[in-house]
Amino acid sequence: MVAKHRHPVEVDVAVVGAGPVGATAAALLARSGARIALFEARPAPSADARTLALSHASRELIESIGAWPDGATAIRSIHISQKGGPGRTLLESDEHGLPALGHTLGYAALENALWQRLAALGIALHAGEACETIELGEGLATARFASGREARSRLLVLADGGTSAARIPGIVFREKDYGQVALVAAVRTDKPHGGRAYERFTPSGPVALLPVEGGFVLVWSMAPQDASAHAALDDAAFLAALQSHFGDRAGHFVAAGRRASFALRLRTVNAPIALRTAIVGNAAQALHPIAGQGLNLGLRDAASLAAIASGFPPDAWGTSAMLSAYRDARRRDVSRGVAFTDFLVGAFADSRGLPTWLRGAALTALDLLPPARRALAERMIHGASP
């Protein structure tokens, strides 16, 4: 249900940003009977061609609100190795009694399913509304949009990638540039993937292959100048370069789609709350894609916010007590998720990190010690325990 009119919107919760985290937060918060409205700068659902990697726990969360789309590909195992050194680890869903460790699916498919579910729940989604200013008061938060509309709410949830949060006095973002870009492309090999994902650490950065339908999505980290050069190669030369760099554990690469790239940075907010405001998902923390933690961490933000809110009466939503409880509930998982990802980049994805033999010993130990494997998989699926 996309609202067109321009009169002020007065609700219990206004969510700015209707991507997967914002939409999920809205659907979960609506369970408490609150009046919810979402605002999205884009005028229509996304045609974004990105592929997402969601943990099994994230799938269960989205299924719980009735929004899991068709067409997802199960990740039943993850093969972890390093180039130029010993050691490898294999994580398998059977070892954890799960049908899959995670799934891959299209961003557009997930967002469309979520927007349809919001409509079915009667939650207003105001598209084409870019937030321009935010005014925070003791009793209400007011978000004003480029169209002239404003939304007044007890609780303001910012889930738009940090654009709006940066307008709040006292909210500061810290950024770490890894000096690399991720080159992304659809690729195919000459053998079925069997639901196996690959994470291979190389001296120039990690290379991931995520199973999708009949092939893989490649996420290849490298220096910006190398990414430009590889993107300019014809398919045959690109596939040859990939084969040489990655090896043949996934088979022989036979086809590649259009290449795209994005810079690799760590971006975190100094505080996930402000007066009457919760900051969630990429608006609070944007991570390196290694280990696929970013969106899963954001979805846990959404689930935690809704769980905390359900313990307060609606007229206490957005109060200091509620928001402090949310901040405290998320502190451990977020800090450990950020640290875990950043450690992997430094220790495994950067040739200046741990020595090759020590990385190999760590991978071998993981492979030989089932409790260590289970702990790693648990961390990737569920995050850090509160």
Rosetta blueprint (number, residue, H / E / L):
1 M L
2 V E
3 A L
4 K L
5 H L
6 R L
7 H L
8 P L
9 V E
10 E E
11 V E
12 D E
13 V E
14 A E
15 V E
16 V E
17 G L
18 A L
19 G L
20 P H
21 V H
22 G H
23 A H
24 T H
25 A H
26 A H
27 A H
28 L H
29 L H
30 A H
31 R H
32 S H
33 G L
34 A L
35 R L
36 I E
37 A E
38 L E
39 F E
40 E E
41 A L
42 R L
43 P L
44 A L
45 P L
46 S L
47 A L
48 D L
49 A L
50 R L
51 T E
52 L E
53 A E
54 L E
55 S E
56 H H
57 A H
58 S H
59 R H
60 E H
61 L H
62 I H
63 E H
64 S H
65 I L
66 G L
67 A L
68 W L
69 P L
70 D L
71 G L
72 A L
73 T E
74 A E
75 I E
76 R L
77 S E
78 I E
79 H E
80 I E
81 S E
82 Q E
83 K L
84 G L
85 G L
86 P L
87 G L
88 R E
89 T E
90 L E
91 L E
92 E E
93 S H
94 D H
95 E H
96 H H
97 G L
98 L L
99 P L
100 A L
101 L L
102 G E
103 H E
104 T E
105 L E
106 G E
107 Y H
108 A H
109 A H
110 L H
111 E H
112 N H
113 A H
114 L H
115 W H
116 Q H
117 R H
118 L H
119 A H
120 A H
121 L L
122 G L
123 I L
124 A E
125 L E
126 H E
127 A E
128 G L
129 E L
130 A L
131 C E
132 E E
133 T E
134 I E
135 E E
136 L E
137 G L
138 E L
139 G L
140 L L
141 A E
142 T E
143 A E
144 R E
145 F E
146 A L
147 S L
148 G L
149 R L
150 E E
151 A E
152 R E
153 S E
154 R E
155 L E
156 L E
157 V E
158 L E
159 A L
160 D L
161 G L
162 G L
163 T L
164 S L
165 A H
166 A H
167 R H
168 I L
169 P L
170 G L
171 I L
172 V L
173 F E
174 R E
175 E E
176 K E
177 D E
178 Y E
179 G E
180 Q E
181 V E
182 A E
183 L E
184 V E
185 A E
186 A E
187 V E
188 R E
189 T E
190 D L
191 K L
192 P L
193 H L
194 G L
195 G L
196 R E
197 A E
198 Y E
199 E E
200 R E
201 F E
202 T E
203 P L
204 S L
205 G E
206 P E
207 V E
208 A E
209 L E
210 L E
211 P E
212 V E
213 E L
214 G L
215 G E
216 F E
217 V E
218 L E
219 V E
220 W E
221 S E
222 M E
223 A L
224 P H
225 Q H
226 D H
227 A H
228 S H
229 A H
230 H H
231 A H
232 A L
233 L L
234 D L
235 D H
236 A H
237 A H
238 F H
239 L H
240 A H
241 A H
242 L H
243 Q H
244 S H
245 H H
246 F H
247 G L
248 D L
249 R L
250 A L
251 G L
252 H L
253 F E
254 V E
255 A E
256 A E
257 G L
258 R L
259 R L
260 A E
261 S E
262 F E
263 A E
264 L E
265 R E
266 L E
267 R E
268 T E
269 V E
270 N L
271 A L
272 P L
273 I E
274 A E
275 L L
276 R L
277 T E
278 A E
279 I E
280 V L
281 G H
282 N H
283 A H
284 A L
285 Q E
286 A E
287 L L
288 H L
289 P L
290 I H
291 A H
292 G H
293 Q L
294 G H
295 L H
296 N H
297 L H
298 G H
299 L H
300 R H
301 D H
302 A H
303 A H
304 S H
305 L H
306 A H
307 A H
308 I H
309 A H
310 S H
311 G L
312 F L
313 P L
314 P H
315 D H
316 A H
317 W L
318 G L
319 T L
320 S H
321 A H
322 M H
323 L H
324 S H
325 A H
326 Y H
327 R H
328 D H
329 A H
330 R H
331 R H
332 R H
333 D H
334 V H
335 S H
336 R H
337 G H
338 V H
339 A H
340 F H
341 T H
342 D H
343 F H
344 L H
345 V H
346 G H
347 A H
348 F L
349 A L
350 D L
351 S L
352 R L
353 G L
354 L L
355 P L
356 T H
357 W H
358 L H
359 R H
360 G H
361 A H
362 A H
363 L H
364 T H
365 A H
366 L H
367 D H
368 L H
369 L L
370 P H
371 P H
372 A H
373 R H
374 R H
375 A H
376 L H
377 A H
378 E H
379 R H
380 M H
381 I H
382 H H
383 G L
384 A L
385 S L
386 P L
